[in-house]
Amino acid sequence: MLAKRNDAIEAARILLFISFTALAVTLTSCSQNEDNTTQTLPGSLAALSVGGSLLEGAVVTQIGPYNDVPRAVSILADGKILVAGASYDERLVDLFIARFDRGGRLDSTFGNQGIVTSPVGSGNDRVQAIAIQPDGRILVAGARHNGQDLDTSISRYLLDGSLDTTFAQGGIYKVSMGIGNDIANALSLQEDGSILVAGTGHDDVGAIGFTVIKLMPQGIPDMGFGNSGRLVLRLGVGEAQTEDSALLVSADPQNRIVVAGTVLNGMQKELGVVRLLANGSRDAAFGNQGQMIIAVSTADDEPTAIAIQPDSKMLIAVSVFADGKRGVALYRLSENGSFDDFGEQSRAAGGALSTVNQIRVLADGKILLAGSFYHRDTRSDFAMERYLPTGHLDSSYGKVGRVQSPVSKDNDSINAVWLTDDAHLVVAGVVNEAEKRLGLCLARYNSEGLMDNRFGRDSFL
């Protein structure tokens, strides 16, 4: 039971970042007043927590009895909103799929009053990453217990929450990458439908490295990639047994694969980035023979979000520790891996956000970061920042480039973002209830960063 609780805490690590002190920037709410009256909308936090009030325009839904952590959000062809994530109790982890109407209310025609839950497995399993395909099918990456240790697993679910038995073997692709625990941490989809998976695994001698898997759309390994569709990469140098963990994966417009994670050199975790060609070999035109290891700060650094621009430049948000404070730096690397001229520091942009969980490159080249802002009175709020292509804050967005929404009276964070056809944002995040449960929260913002207070009400439709 203790191990399973630890899994839940690890899977909900987005909020654990919030416990650190953020950058020393005081920011007031830009678009909402936190002293809103308590609402009792269906699924709202006000009906679930004690003494908390919910910001008007946010809708919170409780999926399970413990923590609910959304990982992906998508808008379907009919305008309905699909959210997928992990729901935890004290013993088990379930995949959840929730469908909402375009106004943010649970769609009662889907599953059990709008919600479907599905056990990932019967043992000490993990849900680490979720991606929603254009047709609404849902990919889940993580790990399943084989009786001795954890193996990397990727499964696919239909829109109704049932396993898609046409994928891999009965709906699940499982593989042991080597000796010991293997865990998939990240998912990405290529334009041709191929599936990229990155994580942590062991090579044949037990060294811990980046793992990368490429599957064809039907869930079988791409035999033209790496060693029968999979790789274990070590980025660390020297005789020391480093521990490398891939946390993010994405493909650029040339179908090259970018993987980012942490490399333990000595006692410190540093940012590691590797770029692979379509066949899995390292791209010698990038960095130092295909890889870069960057000591961003004087303490542990961890990449939390990645995005590739149309010009193949890569944006990486890194959780950093500097001057005794925890914050976020946004780096942009040029196509060859060198630091791009970006932001106030020439190589990085640094705003007021405490965590960044998603990066979106907008059609006009502007860059949106979504995550949380750690408030001066020891709570965190939904927060977003928008940058110009130069890496400077876009002063036309929110208040001096930033939007902060105190959704509840406790810790809140945006996990996933979907950009609608009308340039609005639908965000899925977590709010921390008074009983310290994490609940699923949906909200909608316009292109200027104002929250739509009609969301979740009949007047929206």
VEXRO-967930 format. One record per residue (C-alpha): residue number from 1; residue in one letter; x, y, z. Coordinates in Angstrom, 2 decimals, always signed. Layout:
N
[NUM, 'A', [X, Y, Z]]
...
//
This chain:
461
[1, 'M', [+0.00, +0.00, +0.00]]
[2, 'L', [+2.86, +2.34, +0.85]]
[3, 'A', [+4.47, +1.72, -2.54]]
[4, 'K', [+1.21, +2.45, -4.27]]
[5, 'R', [+0.73, +5.70, -2.38]]
[6, 'N', [+4.24, +6.66, -3.47]]
[7, 'D', [+3.23, +5.96, -7.06]]
[8, 'A', [+0.29, +8.31, -6.67]]
[9, 'I', [+2.53, +11.00, -5.27]]
[10, 'E', [+5.00, +10.53, -8.11]]
[11, 'A', [+2.26, +10.67, -10.73]]
[12, 'A', [+0.97, +13.88, -9.20]]
[13, 'R', [+4.44, +15.44, -9.14]]
[14, 'I', [+3.16, +18.50, -10.96]]
[15, 'L', [+1.82, +19.84, -7.69]]
[16, 'L', [+4.85, +18.79, -5.68]]
[17, 'F', [+6.90, +21.43, -7.50]]
[18, 'I', [+4.59, +24.00, -5.98]]
[19, 'S', [+5.90, +23.28, -2.48]]
[20, 'F', [+9.16, +25.05, -3.37]]
[21, 'T', [+9.49, +28.80, -3.10]]
[22, 'A', [+8.95, +30.41, -6.49]]
[23, 'L', [+10.73, +33.28, -8.18]]
[24, 'A', [+10.56, +36.48, -6.18]]
[25, 'V', [+7.92, +38.18, -8.29]]
[26, 'T', [+4.69, +39.54, -6.86]]
[27, 'L', [+1.80, +39.26, -9.25]]
[28, 'T', [-1.81, +40.25, -8.69]]
[29, 'S', [-4.74, +38.56, -10.35]]
[30, 'C', [-5.19, +39.92, -13.87]]
[31, 'S', [-8.62, +38.87, -14.91]]
[32, 'Q', [-10.54, +37.68, -11.85]]
[33, 'N', [-11.12, +38.62, -8.26]]
[34, 'E', [-10.46, +35.74, -5.86]]
[35, 'D', [-13.25, +36.86, -3.53]]
[36, 'N', [-16.03, +35.29, -5.58]]
[37, 'T', [-19.05, +33.87, -3.84]]
[38, 'T', [-19.28, +30.12, -3.43]]
[39, 'Q', [-21.09, +28.30, -6.21]]
[40, 'T', [-22.82, +24.92, -6.13]]
[41, 'L', [-22.61, +24.04, -9.80]]
[42, 'P', [-22.69, +20.32, -10.67]]
[43, 'G', [-19.24, +18.91, -10.20]]
[44, 'S', [-17.88, +22.08, -8.66]]
[45, 'L', [-15.28, +22.20, -5.92]]
[46, 'A', [-17.66, +24.19, -3.76]]
[47, 'A', [-19.79, +21.09, -3.37]]
[48, 'L', [-16.79, +18.94, -2.46]]
[49, 'S', [-14.51, +20.88, -0.15]]
[50, 'V', [-14.84, +22.52, +3.21]]
[51, 'G', [-14.55, +26.28, +3.40]]
[52, 'G', [-13.27, +26.70, -0.17]]
[53, 'S', [-14.79, +28.79, -2.92]]
[54, 'L', [-14.53, +28.19, -6.63]]
[55, 'L', [-13.64, +30.88, -9.12]]
[56, 'E', [-16.52, +31.67, -11.44]]
[57, 'G', [-15.97, +30.00, -14.79]]
[58, 'A', [-14.08, +26.97, -13.48]]
[59, 'V', [-15.70, +23.54, -13.21]]
[60, 'V', [-14.25, +20.86, -10.94]]
[61, 'T', [-15.20, +17.20, -11.13]]
[62, 'Q', [-14.29, +14.48, -8.68]]
[63, 'I', [-13.51, +11.20, -10.44]]
[64, 'G', [-12.29, +8.93, -7.65]]
[65, 'P', [-11.88, +8.97, -3.87]]
[66, 'Y', [-8.29, +10.17, -3.82]]
[67, 'N', [-6.29, +12.09, -6.47]]
[68, 'D', [-7.44, +12.85, -10.03]]
[69, 'V', [-4.65, +14.08, -12.30]]
[70, 'P', [-5.55, +15.08, -15.90]]
[71, 'R', [-2.84, +14.43, -18.46]]
[72, 'A', [-4.49, +15.35, -21.79]]
[73, 'V', [-7.42, +17.35, -23.15]]
[74, 'S', [-8.89, +17.41, -26.66]]
[75, 'I', [-11.85, +18.92, -28.47]]
[76, 'L', [-13.79, +16.40, -30.55]]
[77, 'A', [-15.36, +17.08, -33.94]]
[78, 'D', [-18.75, +17.76, -32.34]]
[79, 'G', [-17.25, +20.32, -29.95]]
[80, 'K', [-17.36, +18.09, -26.89]]
[81, 'I', [-14.37, +18.08, -24.56]]
[82, 'L', [-12.47, +14.88, -23.83]]
[83, 'V', [-10.16, +14.68, -20.81]]
[84, 'A', [-8.03, +11.71, -19.83]]
[85, 'G', [-5.84, +11.16, -16.83]]
[86, 'A', [-5.04, +9.03, -13.81]]
[87, 'S', [-7.28, +8.51, -10.81]]
[88, 'Y', [-5.77, +7.18, -7.61]]
[89, 'D', [-6.99, +5.69, -4.39]]
[90, 'E', [-4.74, +4.36, -1.65]]
[91, 'R', [-4.15, +1.06, -3.44]]
[92, 'L', [-4.75, +1.23, -7.17]]
[93, 'V', [-4.45, +3.50, -10.18]]
[94, 'D', [-7.16, +3.78, -12.81]]
[95, 'L', [-7.28, +5.47, -16.16]]
[96, 'F', [-10.16, +7.92, -16.32]]
[97, 'I', [-11.85, +9.35, -19.38]]
[98, 'A', [-14.37, +12.14, -18.92]]
[99, 'R', [-16.46, +13.78, -21.63]]
[100, 'F', [-17.99, +17.22, -21.26]]
[101, 'D', [-20.28, +19.26, -23.46]]
[102, 'R', [-18.81, +22.41, -24.98]]
[103, 'G', [-19.99, +24.37, -21.95]]
[104, 'G', [-17.96, +22.28, -19.52]]
[105, 'R', [-20.76, +20.11, -18.10]]
[106, 'L', [-20.41, +16.33, -17.90]]
[107, 'D', [-21.99, +14.58, -20.88]]
[108, 'S', [-24.47, +12.16, -19.31]]
[109, 'T', [-24.67, +10.14, -22.53]]
[110, 'F', [-21.06, +9.02, -22.07]]
[111, 'G', [-20.10, +6.21, -19.69]]
[112, 'N', [-21.45, +6.56, -16.16]]
[113, 'Q', [-22.86, +10.10, -16.17]]
[114, 'G', [-19.98, +11.32, -18.29]]
[115, 'I', [-17.10, +9.34, -16.78]]
[116, 'V', [-15.40, +6.06, -17.63]]
[117, 'T', [-12.72, +4.52, -15.42]]
[118, 'S', [-10.59, +1.56, -16.37]]
[119, 'P', [-8.01, -0.24, -14.20]]
[120, 'V', [-4.58, -0.12, -15.80]]
[121, 'G', [-3.63, -3.45, -14.26]]
[122, 'S', [-3.86, -5.49, -11.10]]
[123, 'G', [-0.44, -4.80, -9.64]]
[124, 'N', [+1.94, -1.96, -8.90]]
[125, 'D', [+1.30, -0.17, -12.20]]
[126, 'R', [+1.83, +3.43, -13.31]]
[127, 'V', [+0.13, +5.91, -15.61]]
[128, 'Q', [+2.77, +8.46, -16.62]]
[129, 'A', [+1.61, +9.97, -19.92]]
[130, 'I', [-1.55, +10.14, -22.00]]
[131, 'A', [-2.13, +11.34, -25.56]]
[132, 'I', [-5.41, +11.69, -27.43]]
[133, 'Q', [-5.26, +10.81, -31.11]]
[134, 'P', [-7.15, +12.89, -33.70]]
[135, 'D', [-9.87, +10.21, -33.91]]
[136, 'G', [-10.41, +10.33, -30.14]]
[137, 'R', [-8.66, +7.08, -29.28]]
[138, 'I', [-6.52, +7.38, -26.17]]
[139, 'L', [-2.93, +6.22, -25.73]]
[140, 'V', [-1.64, +5.53, -22.24]]
[141, 'A', [+2.04, +5.03, -21.41]]
[142, 'G', [+3.58, +3.94, -18.15]]
[143, 'A', [+4.53, +0.63, -16.63]]
[144, 'R', [+2.97, -2.69, -15.62]]
[145, 'H', [+4.26, -5.09, -13.00]]
[146, 'N', [+5.38, -8.46, -14.31]]
[147, 'G', [+5.60, -10.14, -10.91]]
[148, 'Q', [+9.22, -9.09, -10.33]]
[149, 'D', [+9.66, -5.57, -11.64]]
[150, 'L', [+8.09, -2.99, -13.93]]
[151, 'D', [+7.96, -3.23, -17.71]]
[152, 'T', [+7.25, -0.39, -20.12]]
[153, 'S', [+3.65, -0.52, -21.38]]
[154, 'I', [+1.63, +1.38, -23.96]]
[155, 'S', [-2.09, +0.72, -24.28]]
[156, 'R', [-4.86, +2.21, -26.38]]
[157, 'Y', [-8.47, +2.78, -25.44]]
[158, 'L', [-11.53, +3.49, -27.51]]
[159, 'L', [-13.64, +6.56, -26.90]]
[160, 'D', [-15.98, +4.55, -24.66]]
[161, 'G', [-13.10, +3.59, -22.35]]
[162, 'S', [-12.72, -0.02, -23.49]]
[163, 'L', [-9.38, -1.42, -24.60]]
[164, 'D', [-8.82, -1.16, -28.35]]
[165, 'T', [-8.04, -4.81, -29.10]]
[166, 'T', [-6.83, -3.90, -32.60]]
[167, 'F', [-3.80, -2.22, -31.01]]
[168, 'A', [-0.67, -4.30, -30.33]]
[169, 'Q', [-1.64, -7.55, -28.58]]
[170, 'G', [-5.13, -7.25, -27.22]]
[171, 'G', [-4.77, -3.51, -26.74]]
[172, 'I', [-1.45, -3.43, -24.86]]
[173, 'Y', [+2.17, -3.27, -25.98]]
[174, 'K', [+4.55, -4.42, -23.25]]
[175, 'V', [+8.32, -4.63, -23.39]]
[176, 'S', [+11.21, -5.16, -20.98]]
[177, 'M', [+14.02, -2.82, -21.94]]
[178, 'G', [+16.59, -4.67, -19.81]]
[179, 'I', [+17.35, -5.58, -16.22]]
[180, 'G', [+15.22, -3.85, -13.56]]
[181, 'N', [+12.35, -1.38, -13.71]]
[182, 'D', [+11.46, +0.20, -17.07]]
[183, 'I', [+8.97, +3.08, -17.14]]
[184, 'A', [+7.57, +5.13, -20.02]]
[185, 'N', [+7.31, +8.81, -19.05]]
[186, 'A', [+6.32, +10.60, -22.27]]
[187, 'L', [+4.25, +10.15, -25.42]]
[188, 'S', [+4.20, +11.99, -28.73]]
[189, 'L', [+2.42, +11.43, -32.02]]
[190, 'Q', [+3.98, +11.97, -35.44]]
[191, 'E', [+2.01, +13.26, -38.40]]
[192, 'D', [+1.95, +9.81, -40.01]]
[193, 'G', [+0.36, +8.33, -36.88]]
[194, 'S', [+3.55, +6.77, -35.54]]
[195, 'I', [+3.85, +6.71, -31.76]]
[196, 'L', [+6.96, +7.89, -29.92]]
[197, 'V', [+7.54, +6.85, -26.32]]
[198, 'A', [+10.38, +7.93, -24.04]]
[199, 'G', [+11.25, +6.92, -20.52]]
[200, 'T', [+13.72, +5.26, -18.20]]
[201, 'G', [+15.16, +1.78, -18.55]]
[202, 'H', [+18.18, -0.42, -18.14]]
[203, 'D', [+20.55, -1.68, -20.77]]
[204, 'D', [+21.89, -5.22, -20.87]]
[205, 'V', [+24.49, -4.51, -18.18]]
[206, 'G', [+22.08, -2.72, -15.87]]
[207, 'A', [+23.04, +0.90, -16.63]]
[208, 'I', [+20.11, +3.32, -16.46]]
[209, 'G', [+19.50, +5.36, -19.59]]
[210, 'F', [+17.01, +7.15, -21.82]]
[211, 'T', [+14.65, +4.69, -23.46]]
[212, 'V', [+13.01, +5.47, -26.78]]
[213, 'I', [+10.39, +3.33, -28.54]]
[214, 'K', [+8.77, +3.91, -31.91]]
[215, 'L', [+5.55, +2.09, -32.76]]
[216, 'M', [+3.59, +1.95, -35.96]]
[217, 'P', [-0.01, +3.25, -35.69]]
[218, 'Q', [-1.34, -0.29, -35.09]]
[219, 'G', [+0.94, -0.74, -32.06]]
[220, 'I', [+3.71, -2.88, -33.53]]
[221, 'P', [+7.39, -1.86, -33.33]]
[222, 'D', [+8.85, +0.12, -36.21]]
[223, 'M', [+11.58, -2.33, -37.23]]
[224, 'G', [+13.42, +0.41, -39.08]]
[225, 'F', [+14.04, +2.27, -35.82]]
[226, 'G', [+16.86, +1.39, -33.44]]
[227, 'N', [+17.02, -2.21, -32.30]]
[228, 'S', [+13.69, -3.69, -33.41]]
[229, 'G', [+11.88, -0.44, -32.62]]
[230, 'R', [+13.56, +0.50, -29.37]]
[231, 'L', [+16.71, +2.04, -27.90]]
[232, 'V', [+18.45, +2.55, -24.57]]
[233, 'L', [+20.73, +5.62, -24.64]]
[234, 'R', [+23.27, +6.80, -22.10]]
[235, 'L', [+24.17, +10.47, -22.26]]
[236, 'G', [+26.50, +10.62, -19.26]]
[237, 'V', [+30.24, +10.44, -19.88]]
[238, 'G', [+33.17, +8.93, -17.99]]
[239, 'E', [+33.35, +5.83, -15.84]]
[240, 'A', [+30.72, +6.93, -13.34]]
[241, 'Q', [+27.43, +5.06, -13.56]]
[242, 'T', [+25.10, +7.89, -14.40]]
[243, 'E', [+21.33, +7.66, -14.15]]
[244, 'D', [+19.65, +9.12, -17.22]]
[245, 'S', [+15.87, +9.54, -17.34]]
[246, 'A', [+13.95, +10.68, -20.43]]
[247, 'L', [+10.96, +12.82, -19.49]]
[248, 'L', [+9.89, +14.47, -22.77]]
[249, 'V', [+9.76, +13.48, -26.43]]
[250, 'S', [+8.72, +15.28, -29.61]]
[251, 'A', [+9.32, +15.18, -33.37]]
[252, 'D', [+10.41, +18.13, -35.48]]
[253, 'P', [+9.18, +18.98, -39.00]]
[254, 'Q', [+11.98, +16.81, -40.49]]
[255, 'N', [+10.77, +13.78, -38.46]]
[256, 'R', [+13.87, +13.93, -36.27]]
[257, 'I', [+13.15, +12.88, -32.71]]
[258, 'V', [+14.05, +15.12, -29.78]]
[259, 'V', [+14.25, +13.58, -26.33]]
[260, 'A', [+14.90, +15.58, -23.16]]
[261, 'G', [+15.39, +14.48, -19.59]]
[262, 'T', [+17.82, +14.47, -16.70]]
[263, 'V', [+21.38, +13.19, -16.51]]
[264, 'L', [+22.85, +12.55, -13.06]]
[265, 'N', [+26.45, +13.71, -13.16]]
[266, 'G', [+27.96, +13.24, -9.74]]
[267, 'M', [+25.37, +14.48, -7.25]]
[268, 'Q', [+23.48, +16.87, -9.55]]
[269, 'K', [+20.82, +16.32, -12.16]]
[270, 'E', [+21.47, +18.26, -15.34]]
[271, 'L', [+19.40, +18.83, -18.47]]
[272, 'G', [+20.09, +16.28, -21.18]]
[273, 'V', [+18.87, +16.58, -24.79]]
[274, 'V', [+19.45, +14.13, -27.63]]
[275, 'R', [+18.24, +14.28, -31.23]]
[276, 'L', [+17.77, +11.15, -33.26]]
[277, 'L', [+17.31, +10.59, -36.96]]
[278, 'A', [+14.24, +8.71, -38.18]]
[279, 'N', [+16.13, +5.39, -37.91]]
[280, 'G', [+17.13, +6.02, -34.29]]
[281, 'S', [+20.77, +6.92, -34.86]]
[282, 'R', [+22.11, +10.05, -33.20]]
[283, 'D', [+22.04, +13.16, -35.34]]
[284, 'A', [+25.65, +14.32, -35.50]]
[285, 'A', [+24.51, +17.75, -36.74]]
[286, 'F', [+23.04, +18.46, -33.31]]
[287, 'G', [+25.13, +19.50, -30.31]]
[288, 'N', [+28.06, +17.21, -29.48]]
[289, 'Q', [+27.54, +14.18, -31.68]]
[290, 'G', [+23.79, +14.34, -31.28]]
[291, 'Q', [+23.45, +15.31, -27.64]]
[292, 'M', [+23.78, +18.16, -25.16]]
[293, 'I', [+24.20, +18.12, -21.38]]
[294, 'I', [+23.50, +21.49, -19.78]]
[295, 'A', [+24.00, +22.54, -16.16]]
[296, 'V', [+21.21, +25.12, -15.98]]
[297, 'S', [+21.50, +26.01, -12.29]]
[298, 'T', [+23.51, +25.12, -9.20]]
[299, 'A', [+21.04, +22.43, -8.12]]
[300, 'D', [+18.94, +19.73, -9.78]]
[301, 'D', [+17.39, +20.77, -13.10]]
[302, 'E', [+14.40, +19.00, -14.63]]
[303, 'P', [+12.76, +19.67, -18.01]]
[304, 'T', [+8.98, +19.84, -17.65]]
[305, 'A', [+7.70, +20.75, -21.14]]
[306, 'I', [+8.93, +20.80, -24.73]]
[307, 'A', [+7.70, +22.16, -28.06]]
[308, 'I', [+9.22, +22.29, -31.54]]
[309, 'Q', [+8.74, +25.40, -33.66]]
[310, 'P', [+8.01, +25.16, -37.41]]
[311, 'D', [+11.64, +26.23, -38.05]]
[312, 'S', [+12.82, +23.20, -36.00]]
[313, 'K', [+14.05, +25.32, -33.09]]
[314, 'M', [+13.16, +23.68, -29.81]]
[315, 'L', [+11.67, +25.23, -26.70]]
[316, 'I', [+12.34, +23.56, -23.37]]
[317, 'A', [+10.97, +24.67, -20.01]]
[318, 'V', [+13.24, +23.72, -17.14]]
[319, 'S', [+12.52, +23.74, -13.44]]
[320, 'V', [+15.57, +25.48, -11.95]]
[321, 'F', [+16.94, +26.47, -8.57]]
[322, 'A', [+18.74, +29.79, -8.31]]
[323, 'D', [+19.45, +32.30, -5.54]]
[324, 'G', [+17.72, +30.04, -3.05]]
[325, 'K', [+14.47, +30.02, -5.01]]
[326, 'R', [+12.72, +27.56, -7.29]]
[327, 'G', [+11.44, +28.81, -10.63]]
[328, 'V', [+11.24, +28.14, -14.38]]
[329, 'A', [+13.52, +29.06, -17.27]]
[330, 'L', [+12.47, +28.77, -20.91]]
[331, 'Y', [+15.32, +27.90, -23.25]]
[332, 'R', [+15.33, +27.90, -27.02]]
[333, 'L', [+17.88, +25.85, -28.89]]
[334, 'S', [+18.66, +26.45, -32.53]]
[335, 'E', [+18.47, +23.66, -35.07]]
[336, 'N', [+22.12, +22.71, -34.44]]
[337, 'G', [+21.66, +22.67, -30.66]]
[338, 'S', [+23.32, +25.97, -29.81]]
[339, 'F', [+21.57, +28.46, -27.54]]
[340, 'D', [+19.38, +30.80, -29.55]]
[341, 'D', [+19.29, +34.55, -28.93]]
[342, 'F', [+16.20, +34.50, -26.79]]
[343, 'G', [+14.72, +36.53, -23.95]]
[344, 'E', [+16.22, +39.05, -21.59]]
[345, 'Q', [+19.21, +36.86, -20.77]]
[346, 'S', [+20.04, +36.27, -24.48]]
[347, 'R', [+19.74, +32.52, -23.97]]
[348, 'A', [+16.67, +32.06, -21.78]]
[349, 'A', [+13.38, +33.68, -20.90]]
[350, 'G', [+12.37, +33.75, -17.27]]
[351, 'G', [+8.96, +34.86, -16.08]]
[352, 'A', [+7.06, +34.50, -12.84]]
[353, 'L', [+5.64, +31.01, -13.28]]
[354, 'S', [+6.53, +28.44, -10.65]]
[355, 'T', [+5.85, +25.42, -12.86]]
[356, 'V', [+5.36, +24.96, -16.60]]
[357, 'N', [+3.52, +21.83, -17.64]]
[358, 'Q', [+2.79, +22.63, -21.28]]
[359, 'I', [+4.14, +24.82, -24.08]]
[360, 'R', [+2.09, +25.81, -27.10]]
[361, 'V', [+3.54, +27.56, -30.17]]
[362, 'L', [+0.70, +29.67, -31.59]]
[363, 'A', [-0.04, +30.30, -35.25]]
[364, 'D', [+1.51, +33.79, -35.09]]
[365, 'G', [+4.72, +32.44, -33.58]]
[366, 'K', [+3.97, +33.56, -30.05]]
[367, 'I', [+4.70, +31.11, -27.26]]
[368, 'L', [+2.24, +30.18, -24.51]]
[369, 'L', [+3.34, +28.61, -21.24]]
[370, 'A', [+0.80, +27.02, -18.90]]
[371, 'G', [+1.31, +25.86, -15.34]]
[372, 'S', [+1.12, +27.51, -11.94]]
[373, 'F', [+2.18, +30.60, -10.03]]
[374, 'Y', [+3.17, +30.25, -6.40]]
[375, 'H', [+1.35, +33.01, -4.57]]
[376, 'R', [+2.83, +35.06, -1.79]]
[377, 'D', [+0.40, +33.60, +0.76]]
[378, 'T', [+1.68, +30.04, +0.16]]
[379, 'R', [-0.78, +28.81, -2.42]]
[380, 'S', [-0.54, +28.38, -6.16]]
[381, 'D', [-2.92, +29.47, -8.91]]
[382, 'F', [-3.64, +28.56, -12.51]]
[383, 'A', [-1.18, +30.67, -14.49]]
[384, 'M', [-0.10, +31.31, -18.07]]
[385, 'E', [+2.46, +33.51, -19.75]]
[386, 'R', [+2.67, +34.49, -23.40]]
[387, 'Y', [+5.93, +35.40, -25.08]]
[388, 'L', [+6.77, +37.11, -28.34]]
[389, 'P', [+8.89, +35.06, -30.78]]
[390, 'T', [+11.91, +36.98, -29.44]]
[391, 'G', [+11.40, +35.50, -25.97]]
[392, 'H', [+10.10, +38.70, -24.38]]
[393, 'L', [+6.80, +38.78, -22.53]]
[394, 'D', [+3.85, +39.83, -24.70]]
[395, 'S', [+2.48, +42.86, -22.85]]
[396, 'S', [-0.84, +42.63, -24.75]]
[397, 'Y', [-1.67, +39.38, -22.96]]
[398, 'G', [-3.29, +39.54, -19.53]]
[399, 'K', [-1.33, +41.84, -17.25]]
[400, 'V', [+2.15, +42.47, -18.65]]
[401, 'G', [+2.14, +39.12, -20.42]]
[402, 'R', [+0.79, +37.05, -17.55]]
[403, 'V', [-2.54, +35.63, -16.46]]
[404, 'Q', [-3.17, +34.31, -12.98]]
[405, 'S', [-6.43, +32.69, -11.89]]
[406, 'P', [-6.94, +31.77, -8.20]]
[407, 'V', [-9.38, +28.95, -8.93]]
[408, 'S', [-9.66, +27.62, -5.38]]
[409, 'K', [-8.28, +28.58, -1.98]]
[410, 'D', [-5.44, +26.07, -2.21]]
[411, 'N', [-2.89, +24.78, -4.74]]
[412, 'D', [-3.98, +24.80, -8.40]]
[413, 'S', [-2.03, +24.05, -11.59]]
[414, 'I', [-2.78, +23.79, -15.34]]
[415, 'N', [-1.65, +20.44, -16.77]]
[416, 'A', [-2.94, +20.40, -20.37]]
[417, 'V', [-4.10, +22.97, -22.93]]
[418, 'W', [-6.15, +22.75, -26.11]]
[419, 'L', [-6.30, +25.63, -28.59]]
[420, 'T', [-9.74, +25.92, -30.19]]
[421, 'D', [-10.50, +27.04, -33.73]]
[422, 'D', [-11.57, +30.47, -32.45]]
[423, 'A', [-8.23, +30.97, -30.64]]
[424, 'H', [-9.72, +30.28, -27.22]]
[425, 'L', [-8.03, +27.95, -24.74]]
[426, 'V', [-9.60, +25.05, -22.91]]
[427, 'V', [-7.38, +24.06, -20.00]]
[428, 'A', [-7.43, +20.99, -17.78]]
[429, 'G', [-5.73, +21.16, -14.43]]
[430, 'V', [-5.76, +20.11, -10.82]]
[431, 'V', [-7.07, +21.88, -7.76]]
[432, 'N', [-6.13, +20.86, -4.26]]
[433, 'E', [-9.16, +20.52, -2.05]]
[434, 'A', [-9.31, +21.31, +1.65]]
[435, 'E', [-8.98, +17.56, +2.35]]
[436, 'K', [-5.82, +17.58, +0.18]]
[437, 'R', [-7.37, +15.63, -2.68]]
[438, 'L', [-6.49, +16.63, -6.20]]
[439, 'G', [-9.55, +17.27, -8.35]]
[440, 'L', [-9.95, +17.66, -12.11]]
[441, 'C', [-10.65, +21.25, -13.15]]
[442, 'L', [-11.71, +22.60, -16.55]]
[443, 'A', [-11.72, +26.25, -17.58]]
[444, 'R', [-11.91, +28.28, -20.79]]
[445, 'Y', [-9.99, +31.45, -21.63]]
[446, 'N', [-10.28, +33.84, -24.54]]
[447, 'S', [-7.31, +34.87, -26.69]]
[448, 'E', [-6.52, +37.79, -24.37]]
[449, 'G', [-6.32, +35.62, -21.27]]
[450, 'L', [-9.72, +36.38, -19.75]]
[451, 'M', [-11.53, +33.45, -18.19]]
[452, 'D', [-14.99, +32.84, -19.67]]
[453, 'N', [-17.29, +33.01, -16.64]]
[454, 'R', [-20.14, +31.50, -18.67]]
[455, 'F', [-18.25, +28.20, -18.83]]
[456, 'G', [-20.11, +25.52, -16.91]]
[457, 'R', [-23.43, +27.38, -17.11]]
[458, 'D', [-26.46, +27.06, -19.32]]
[459, 'S', [-25.84, +30.55, -20.69]]
[460, 'F', [-22.70, +29.32, -22.46]]
[461, 'L', [-24.64, +27.15, -24.91]]
//
